[in-house]
């Protein structure tokens, strides 16, 4: 094995491990509602992904599709070598991670002013912060070839029609998820959360979203509330309320929200507000935020229902409506 091949195999192994580490850490950061740190980690994972792909190709492991399928069936078993450190290896990467560590030491996410838009060159994996240059400083790829990790896109990229459609589907999905369950099961916590709490929490979050949307639509670039919206931990009181009342409350709130959103022009959807953590963001950002928030909790509710019924030996799995859950970043 030549020295160059050995180095390419070391890079393939190192970058692949680094990609996995950053990607999983990004998902965890979103669960902890540290969205800017998640954006930093996701950009870092793509640095590693691009460089792993370059090494894989340099090793001659990519042919035409027929060849690749043959290799896949035969079983790809590349030799690996010691990798050395797989994360935090670049100067800018270490600087950005240090900023994140300082914010976390204060118990918070990075503020908008502490983390600019991030870009990763799709050809070589160079990481850049701030306004993107015309070409990659490392390999000369034009900016159109960059992967972007901007605050305005951090919650997903659904357009207005898709956002409204997803929001319209939620009430019926909630009713399906709680149907056939008695009050005891609806209030029974699985993993610390009950179905009643989650329905009440979704209503709380719908109200927060509607208030933010109204501010953006009625005020020029308003400063949006910087405090976190109501957390699931504050929803325990909903356990004692009838599920019918909780569902009606969500339905009423959602009808008001949809009444605000339906018929908006594209210009209205691109009106902006300023958020302490996300910076200047359009209404579409907040729409994606509430859609993804609901997606995560609906999946959680489906799992809770399945676990409750399985315990009673009455398996009745609920299948969520097709295309209910968009392929967007997790977050709350």
ABEGO torsion letter per residue (X at the ends): XBAAAAAAAAAAAAAAAAAAAAAAAAAAAAAAGBAAAAAAAAAAAAAAAAAAAAAAAAAGABBBAAAAAAAAAAEBBBBBBBAEBABGABAAAAAAAAAAAAAAAAGBBBBAAABBBBBBBAAAGBBBBEBBBABBAAAGBBAAABBBBBAAAAAEABBAAAAAAAAAAAAAAAAAAABGBBAAAAABBBGGBBAAAAAAAAAAAAAAAAAAAAAAAABBGBBBBABBBBBAAAAAAAAABBAAAAAAAAAAAAAAAAAAABGBBAAAAABBBBBAAAEBBBAAAAAAAAAAAAAAAAAAAAAAAAAAAAAAGBBBBBBBBBGABBBBBBEX
